[in-house]
Structure formats: structure tokens, C-alpha cells
Amino acid sequence: MKKQILAAIAVSAIFVACTKSTTKTEQVENPDGSVTTTTTTETTTGLGMDTAKVDQAKNDIKTKVDNAGDKIESTAEKAKADIHEVGKDIKEGAQDVSKDVKNTAATGAQKVEDAAKKLKEDLKK
């Protein structure tokens, strides 16, 4: 709690220290020859930052964030293309394995049929 109070006092002291007053005095001569003096006081509170520098910093940050976003999108697109290519390779590999399994199964079945015919002939003898 003490830290919060001290922080609030420090912030208010900074704002009070950064208060800037500008006094402007204008003298206007009236048509009858008399002079009217007008004094205006303008008080500005704040840290007195240069808004042009702040805007430039914002623009720089926005540009860097946009560039980072573009790099991320580019990398994501490349990864997507790579994954798609890997998927194609896997599909082709699976098709090759499937053909090999079918051929092996057909060969095995043929051998079983041949063996069964031979056994049948042997049993007839």
C-alpha cells in the first residue's frame, strides 16, 4: 500500500513539475485612440513530449510489426507447401506399398493354389 501511495505522489509530482504556463499579451488600439490590453494564460500539463517523435516511433513500430507479420505469413505458406508435398510423398509411398502388398498376396495365393493342385494330384495317385 505504501508503494502505491509513493508511486501516486511521484507521478503527481512529475505532472506538477511538467506544468507549463504560457502568457500572451495583446495590445489593440481602438478607433478612439485608446489601447486595450488583453492577457491570456495557457497552462499545459504533461510531460511535454514531442508528438512528432511519438508518431514517428508509432509508425516505426507499426512497420516492424507489419514486416514481422509478412514474414510469419510467408513462412506459414512455405510450411503449408512443404507439408502438402510431404503428404503427396506419403500418399505415393502408401500406393506403392499397397501395390506391393497386392502383388505379394496374389503371388502367395497363386503358390497356395498350385500347392493345393499338386496335393490333390498326389492324393489321386
Backbone bond lengths (Angstrom), bond angles and torsions (degrees), N, CA, C in turn:
res aa  C-N    CA-C-N  psi(-1)  N-CA   C-N-CA  omega(-1)  CA-C   N-CA-C  phi
1 M - - - 1.452 - - 1.522 110.08 -
2 K 1.342 116.12 -40.96 1.461 119.76 -179.90 1.517 110.83 -62.69
3 K 1.338 115.91 -38.84 1.461 120.04 -179.67 1.523 110.99 -63.41
4 Q 1.334 116.56 -39.42 1.460 120.16 179.70 1.519 110.96 -66.13
5 I 1.313 116.50 -41.21 1.473 120.27 178.72 1.512 110.08 -64.65
6 L 1.345 117.01 -44.66 1.457 120.56 179.24 1.528 111.03 -63.43
7 A 1.327 116.58 -38.92 1.461 120.03 178.37 1.523 110.53 -64.89
8 A 1.329 117.04 -42.08 1.469 120.63 178.40 1.518 110.92 -63.38
9 I 1.328 117.15 -40.77 1.475 120.57 178.65 1.525 109.99 -65.56
10 A 1.335 116.63 -40.67 1.463 120.03 179.88 1.526 111.01 -64.27
11 V 1.316 116.36 -42.80 1.467 120.14 179.23 1.516 110.64 -64.27
12 S 1.345 117.22 -44.40 1.465 118.50 179.84 1.522 110.94 -66.38
13 A 1.331 117.80 -34.23 1.465 120.12 177.71 1.520 110.40 -65.22
14 I 1.339 116.18 -38.07 1.470 119.32 178.28 1.519 110.03 -65.14
15 F 1.342 117.34 -43.75 1.460 119.77 179.87 1.523 111.49 -64.92
16 V 1.322 116.84 -39.79 1.457 119.78 179.10 1.532 109.69 -67.00
17 A 1.328 115.95 -40.44 1.459 119.63 179.38 1.517 111.31 -68.04
18 C 1.317 116.18 -26.52 1.458 119.88 -178.45 1.519 112.79 -93.22
19 T 1.306 117.81 9.36 1.455 120.74 177.67 1.516 108.61 -74.52
20 K 1.312 114.95 131.18 1.454 120.54 -176.25 1.526 107.79 -124.56
21 S 1.316 115.30 128.61 1.462 119.88 178.66 1.524 108.94 -114.54
22 T 1.311 114.90 135.34 1.459 121.09 177.36 1.523 107.34 -122.82
23 T 1.330 115.40 126.75 1.457 120.06 179.11 1.523 108.19 -109.07
24 K 1.329 115.03 131.57 1.454 121.09 -178.49 1.530 107.92 -123.02
25 T 1.311 115.59 126.40 1.461 120.37 -179.81 1.520 109.17 -115.68
26 E 1.339 115.70 128.36 1.463 120.92 178.32 1.520 108.75 -120.96
27 Q 1.309 114.38 136.92 1.465 119.30 175.03 1.514 107.93 -116.17
28 V 1.325 114.56 127.57 1.461 120.49 -178.88 1.518 108.20 -121.20
29 E 1.327 115.46 130.87 1.468 119.38 178.54 1.519 108.15 -90.63
30 N 1.307 114.89 124.63 1.456 121.33 -179.57 1.529 109.44 -79.64
31 P 1.345 116.88 162.36 1.475 120.04 179.93 1.534 113.14 -61.56
32 D 1.303 117.41 -24.97 1.468 118.93 -178.45 1.531 111.24 -85.21
33 G 1.374 117.37 0.07 1.452 120.22 177.28 1.514 114.13 100.53
34 S 1.318 116.92 -12.85 1.461 118.12 179.11 1.544 109.96 -78.54
35 V 1.332 115.98 159.84 1.464 121.28 -178.04 1.521 108.34 -114.38
36 T 1.311 115.19 130.53 1.460 121.10 176.98 1.527 108.05 -108.14
37 T 1.304 115.76 128.55 1.469 120.79 179.45 1.517 108.75 -107.77
38 T 1.335 115.70 128.61 1.460 122.04 178.57 1.527 107.78 -119.49
39 T 1.326 115.47 127.18 1.464 120.74 178.99 1.525 108.49 -117.12
40 T 1.330 115.81 127.29 1.464 120.41 176.76 1.524 108.08 -123.06
41 T 1.313 114.64 140.27 1.464 120.98 178.94 1.520 108.24 -117.25
42 E 1.315 115.46 127.68 1.457 120.59 179.18 1.525 107.63 -114.75
43 T 1.320 115.27 123.24 1.458 120.44 -179.42 1.523 108.71 -108.46
44 T 1.320 115.80 128.56 1.454 121.77 179.67 1.519 108.14 -119.06
45 T 1.332 115.92 126.32 1.460 120.50 178.29 1.517 108.05 -111.01
46 G 1.283 116.68 137.83 1.464 120.76 178.59 1.500 109.97 149.75
47 L 1.267 114.36 -174.11 1.446 119.72 -177.10 1.518 111.93 -87.84
48 G 1.310 118.04 -3.96 1.452 121.44 176.90 1.521 112.85 66.50
49 M 1.324 116.59 36.22 1.455 120.23 -179.86 1.515 109.45 -74.74
50 D 1.300 114.45 149.61 1.453 121.21 175.98 1.523 107.76 -78.19
51 T 1.330 116.80 112.54 1.463 120.10 -176.12 1.524 111.31 -65.54
52 A 1.320 118.24 -28.20 1.457 120.30 178.11 1.525 110.19 -64.02
53 K 1.331 116.23 -40.57 1.463 119.49 178.39 1.523 110.79 -68.16
54 V 1.316 116.55 -39.15 1.467 120.67 178.44 1.525 109.55 -63.81
55 D 1.337 117.36 -45.00 1.458 121.26 178.67 1.524 111.08 -62.67
56 Q 1.340 115.85 -41.09 1.472 119.55 178.38 1.524 110.44 -63.02
57 A 1.330 116.57 -42.12 1.466 120.62 178.57 1.526 110.36 -63.19
58 K 1.346 116.97 -41.99 1.467 120.84 177.54 1.525 110.43 -59.91
59 N 1.333 115.89 -45.47 1.465 120.04 -179.41 1.526 111.00 -64.18
60 D 1.332 116.84 -40.51 1.464 120.56 178.17 1.521 110.53 -61.94
61 I 1.332 116.10 -44.76 1.466 120.52 179.55 1.524 110.48 -63.54
62 K 1.331 116.20 -43.49 1.468 120.27 179.91 1.527 110.33 -61.56
63 T 1.329 116.39 -42.21 1.462 120.63 178.95 1.518 110.89 -62.59
64 K 1.335 116.14 -44.32 1.464 119.45 -179.94 1.526 111.23 -65.20
65 V 1.327 117.20 -40.04 1.464 120.79 178.41 1.527 110.27 -65.34
66 D 1.340 116.88 -41.59 1.461 120.20 177.59 1.527 111.11 -62.11
67 N 1.337 116.32 -43.39 1.461 119.98 178.77 1.528 110.98 -62.81
68 A 1.326 116.36 -42.29 1.464 120.01 178.30 1.525 110.11 -62.98
69 G 1.336 116.88 -41.84 1.470 120.98 177.93 1.520 111.28 -61.78
70 D 1.342 116.50 -41.51 1.465 119.97 178.18 1.527 110.99 -63.54
71 K 1.342 116.08 -41.39 1.466 119.44 178.95 1.527 110.64 -63.69
72 I 1.340 116.44 -40.78 1.463 120.59 179.39 1.524 110.06 -63.84
73 E 1.332 116.83 -44.46 1.466 120.18 179.20 1.520 110.84 -62.64
74 S 1.332 116.56 -42.65 1.460 120.94 179.46 1.524 110.83 -62.08
75 T 1.318 116.12 -44.34 1.461 120.62 178.93 1.520 110.77 -64.53
76 A 1.321 116.66 -39.86 1.468 120.46 179.00 1.526 110.83 -64.64
77 E 1.333 116.88 -41.51 1.466 120.18 178.24 1.525 110.78 -63.71
78 K 1.351 116.45 -41.75 1.464 120.29 178.74 1.520 110.04 -63.99
79 A 1.334 116.89 -43.11 1.464 120.69 179.02 1.529 110.31 -62.97
80 K 1.321 116.12 -39.76 1.465 120.55 179.08 1.530 110.30 -62.56
81 A 1.337 116.14 -43.59 1.464 120.00 178.92 1.526 110.47 -64.74
82 D 1.339 116.86 -41.72 1.462 120.45 178.86 1.527 111.00 -63.32
83 I 1.324 116.58 -43.72 1.465 120.96 179.30 1.526 110.35 -63.26
84 H 1.330 116.23 -40.33 1.467 120.82 178.34 1.534 109.73 -61.89
85 E 1.331 116.56 -42.77 1.461 121.32 178.92 1.531 110.74 -64.08
86 V 1.328 116.89 -43.13 1.462 120.87 177.51 1.531 109.74 -61.90
87 G 1.328 116.57 -40.82 1.469 120.54 177.66 1.523 111.43 -59.97
88 K 1.336 116.14 -41.58 1.467 119.80 177.51 1.529 110.45 -62.22
89 D 1.337 115.12 -44.64 1.466 119.40 179.87 1.529 111.07 -60.96
90 I 1.321 116.60 -42.76 1.467 120.81 179.35 1.529 109.98 -63.35
91 K 1.331 116.31 -42.34 1.460 120.09 -179.55 1.526 110.43 -63.57
92 E 1.344 116.30 -43.91 1.458 119.29 178.58 1.527 110.53 -63.84
93 G 1.327 116.49 -41.58 1.459 120.25 178.30 1.514 111.32 -62.36
94 A 1.325 116.81 -41.35 1.464 121.04 178.91 1.525 110.33 -64.57
95 Q 1.328 117.08 -38.94 1.467 120.08 178.39 1.532 110.44 -65.44
96 D 1.336 116.00 -40.86 1.471 119.20 177.90 1.522 110.74 -63.44
97 V 1.329 116.50 -44.15 1.462 120.30 178.56 1.519 109.70 -62.25
98 S 1.318 116.17 -40.95 1.469 120.49 179.69 1.525 110.33 -61.36
99 K 1.338 117.19 -44.18 1.472 120.84 178.15 1.523 110.37 -62.38
100 D 1.350 115.78 -43.44 1.465 119.11 179.30 1.523 111.14 -61.96
101 V 1.338 116.68 -42.39 1.467 120.42 179.38 1.521 110.00 -63.49
102 K 1.334 116.84 -42.86 1.477 120.02 179.64 1.522 110.29 -62.92
103 N 1.340 115.63 -44.60 1.469 118.57 -179.80 1.517 111.06 -63.88
104 T 1.321 116.46 -43.00 1.455 120.33 179.41 1.519 110.68 -64.19
105 A 1.319 116.54 -41.84 1.469 120.48 178.58 1.524 110.55 -64.12
106 A 1.335 116.51 -41.31 1.468 119.69 179.44 1.522 110.52 -65.34
107 T 1.324 115.80 -41.69 1.476 119.30 178.56 1.525 110.18 -64.08
108 G 1.316 115.89 -44.17 1.461 120.13 178.47 1.509 111.50 -61.81
109 A 1.306 116.86 -42.55 1.469 120.96 179.69 1.522 109.91 -64.47
110 Q 1.327 116.85 -40.13 1.460 120.33 179.07 1.528 110.53 -63.08
111 K 1.354 115.44 -41.32 1.463 119.33 179.09 1.523 110.54 -64.77
112 V 1.338 116.81 -39.36 1.466 121.02 178.60 1.522 109.28 -63.97
113 E 1.337 118.04 -43.60 1.471 121.35 179.37 1.525 110.13 -63.31
114 D 1.343 116.16 -43.83 1.466 119.22 179.52 1.530 110.56 -62.18
115 A 1.322 115.98 -43.27 1.465 120.22 179.28 1.522 110.56 -64.21
116 A 1.345 117.22 -38.23 1.465 120.77 179.16 1.527 110.01 -66.36
117 K 1.323 118.00 -40.88 1.473 121.27 178.51 1.526 109.84 -64.13
118 K 1.319 115.93 -43.03 1.458 120.33 179.98 1.522 110.44 -63.72
119 L 1.332 115.81 -41.77 1.458 120.37 178.73 1.520 110.33 -64.11
120 K 1.320 116.86 -39.60 1.469 121.96 -179.45 1.532 109.23 -64.71
121 E 1.335 115.99 -41.67 1.448 120.27 179.73 1.522 110.41 -67.51
122 D 1.343 115.17 -39.59 1.475 118.85 178.76 1.527 110.67 -64.92
123 L 1.327 116.31 -36.13 1.458 119.18 179.96 1.523 111.46 -71.25
124 K 1.307 118.19 -28.60 1.449 121.31 178.10 1.527 110.60 -71.50
125 K 1.273 118.10 -26.98 1.453 121.24 -177.78 1.457 112.55 -78.56
